[in-house]
Amino acid sequence: EANADAEHKGFCDKELGESKVTRTKLTESIDGLTADIEGGKASITQMTEDIAQLSEDIAALDVSVKEATGIRVAEKEKN
């Protein structure tokens, strides 16, 4: 019976050790993925700001093009 208990304890110790290693690896994976998610969120935020700025720039360019076109049409009519 003592031998069986020793074998059982050995088995349990081995399984606990393997579980700790697996848990550590999985925790590291989760930490890495969490960091990737946070980096992705930061990228999304930055790109959203960039899109907003670029949209404003495009709108300003559209206004400038319309003004320039109007000036050219007026000058063409004079000539």
C-alpha positions in Angstrom: 0.0 0.0 0.0 2.9 2.4 0.8 4.3 1.7 -2.7 0.9 2.4 -4.3 0.7 5.7 -2.4 4.2 6.7 -3.4 3.3 5.9 -7.1 0.1 7.9 -6.8 2.0 10.8 -5.2 4.6 10.6 -8.0 1.9 10.7 -10.6 0.1 13.6 -9.0 3.4 15.6 -8.6 4.2 14.9 -12.3 0.7 16.0 -13.5 0.8 19.1 -11.3 4.2 20.1 -12.7 3.0 19.6 -16.3 -0.1 21.6 -15.5 2.0 24.5 -14.1 4.1 24.5 -17.2 1.1 24.5 -19.5 -0.6 27.2 -17.5 2.6 29.3 -17.6 2.8 28.9 -21.4 -0.9 29.7 -21.9 -0.6 32.8 -19.6 2.3 34.0 -21.6 0.3 33.5 -24.8 -2.6 35.4 -23.3 -0.4 38.2 -22.3 1.1 38.4 -25.7 -2.3 38.4 -27.4 -3.6 41.0 -25.0 -0.7 43.2 -25.9 -1.4 42.6 -29.6 -5.1 43.6 -29.1 -4.1 46.8 -27.3 -1.7 47.6 -30.1 -4.4 47.0 -32.6 -6.8 49.3 -30.7 -4.2 52.0 -30.6 -3.7 51.6 -34.4 -7.4 51.8 -35.0 -7.6 55.0 -32.9 -4.7 56.6 -34.8 -6.1 55.6 -38.2 -9.5 57.0 -37.3 -7.9 60.3 -36.4 -5.8 60.2 -39.6 -9.0 59.5 -41.6 -10.8 62.4 -40.0 -7.8 64.7 -40.8 -7.6 63.5 -44.3 -11.3 64.0 -44.8 -11.0 67.6 -43.7 -8.0 68.0 -46.1 -10.0 66.6 -49.0 -12.9 68.9 -48.2 -10.6 71.9 -48.2 -9.0 70.8 -51.5 -12.5 70.4 -53.0 -13.3 74.0 -52.0 -10.0 75.2 -53.5 -10.7 73.4 -56.7 -14.2 74.9 -57.0 -12.8 78.3 -56.4 -10.0 77.9 -58.9 -12.4 76.5 -61.4 -14.7 79.5 -60.9 -11.8 81.9 -61.4 -10.7 80.1 -64.6 -14.3 80.2 -66.0 -14.6 83.9 -65.2 -11.2 84.6 -66.8 -12.2 82.5 -69.9 -15.4 84.5 -70.2 -13.5 87.8 -70.1 -11.2 86.6 -72.9 
